[in-house]
Amino acid sequence: MSENVKKDILLDVQHLKKYFSTPRGMLHAVDDVSFQIERGKTLGIVGESGCGKSTIGRSILRLLEPTSGKVIFDGQDITALNKNEMRALRQKMQIIFQDPFSSLDPRMTVSQTIEEPLKLHGIIKDKKQREQRVLQLMETVGLAERLYDTYPHELDGGRRQRIGIARALAMKPKFIVCDEPVSALDVSIQAQILNLMEDIQAKEGLTYIFITHDLSVVNHFADDIAVMYMGRMVEKAPSEKLFENPIHPYTQALLSAIPVPDIHHQMKRIVLKGEVTSPIEPKPICRFAARCPYACDQCMHSEPEFKEVEPDHWVACHVKG
Amino acid sequence: MEKDTRPMLEIKDLVVEYRTEEETVQAVNDINLTIRKGKSLGLVGETGAGKTTTALTILNLLPETTGRIVDGTIALDGDPIITKDSSGKSVAAKTDVEMQKIRGNKVAMIFQDPMTALNPIFTVGDQIAEAVQLHQKCTPKEAEKRAEEMLELVGIPGSRKTDYPHQFSGGMKQRVVIAMALACNPALLIADEPTTALDVTVQAQVLEMIKELKEKFGTSVLMITHDLGIIAEMCDEVSVMYAGSIVEHGTLEDIFDRTRHPYTRGLFNSLPNIKDRTARLKPIRGLMPDPSNLPKGCAFADRCDYATDRCREGKPTKRMLSDTHFVDCCLYEDGKDEDRL
């Protein structure tokens, strides 16, 4: 990292690990991951099912307790906080979930859902004022006032995701983990929600972690992109750089696999062999080596280090790094 | 030998409804669709556009209590599936037993979710062999051998035929489903969002495989998807579906380079541009109309930037803009092929 520019870091994650015990041994869901996010920026985390991207998001908010490592939020190590302190801090750190069909309580109306956190945290005590704030939030996320008393089942996926966003915004957070927020939505609705999230970020100065498997969405949405593979971060760079010059063989394969909606697009597709396996008791070798077209002897014997190969461009690879 | 270009599938004026006590859902509204032998057609559209209903109608698998074929005919390789009786009513041309012989034999379907398409209590080998034995005269031994060959064909070691579905990953299960679908060399393969549940690198593998098989066996493919990227890669022709109608149809070049319908354009504009990452997305405003209460005019009018009173008053007149390019939009009622968006 260039030392001469002082960056305004909101979130600093250091050596984060989250292991799960399974009958077959320890599953290293997130294995020694470190990264930083500047205030007001978006970090996209991409990878395939089971790579640990959602576990990172949840561990940062301590919805899952990290096995080890530090999460420093706005200068404060939140892994050292007790339950009550953490609860208070969560006002500043929110999450939006993938599935707007299961993340809302079916027995609560739109307004009750958005109001609940305001009530729980005792932010606005006065009922009238609280109503005002709910209406204001509904307007921010583009929910019509007539939907105030409707239930989630009466609404489509796009509107439900808007409720999730309004609820997250209710606490005036600084930071939101967006876990596949548009994956369940149709493209025309997806674009509406992405634009909404962009506008809110610009207005409120929010910092996002944007977790997704959709590379074209993350390219559009994030300032920096981190690529995960079997619990490890294998590459991280500013979005433009990552798409123009992917270094890690996995990133290259991932980018080449995106079906591009342009019939004149020419790209050599790298088709990988095999599939991702679970990182249960992983050996200290490169976790991608078994599927990697460039794997050499060294890859089968030691695990590559996550290094900065160019300014702001980090890669973990023996061969290309 | 001259190439056979007769239609493999021909759907004419098809109208399908779902009727319940409370409402009538107009799922498919007067669509026409033709796939020539060895060609692949992409059917693209968003949730609720009627894509899957169209596929189910071809196989005569509509839910019995609610699904109604109101009008239209369907022919498969020149053989009628849905036909008109003497009074002009659309009726099934085949008995249930006859249809069973067609499904899985002449036409096979791959569903979106491989996790639910396989029976968890039988080995994958037995499940593929079952399909073979149902349709072909062969001994159980031969069927088993065929199952093994099919697994090898989709890139799974034949020795894994004795494994159960839960022992396979998602991508492998989808390969098993594809192996089963192809076991009887179908002339038409209907793939309903075959890779939506898969990761991108696995999706790439499965798409490559379907492409290879299509080349090798000359199978016609109906590819149902919401992903224009997959269409660009896999199909010869495209039909864009909206609220039960085909609003635009043409060759890949017609749809991607000479986009004419405002909805098709809207779909393209909603996608992030991989070459210009900072370009703001242009979503289509609003939502698809309630299919149980479609407007009397153009179903897209409420979301369309070009809509006029004409669009709201009555259905657009369908027009061919060229020999291959069809559009269902009031903007082109004079039949001139020029970009009006």
Interface residues (C-beta under 8 A of the other chain):
Chain A: E48 S49 D156 G158 D186 V187 S188 I189 Q190 A191 Q192 L194 N195 E198 H213 L215 S216 V217 N219 H220 F221 S239 E240 F243 A253 L254 S256 A257 I258 P259 V260 P261 D262 I263 H265 R269 V271 L272 E275 V276
Chain B: E46 T47 S169 G170 G171 M172 D199 V200 T201 V202 Q203 A204 Q205 L207 E208 H226 D227 L228 G229 I230 I231 A232 E233 L252 E253 F256 D257 G266 L267 F268 N269 S270 L271 P272 N273 I274 R277 T278 A279 R280 L281 K282 P283 I284 R285 L287
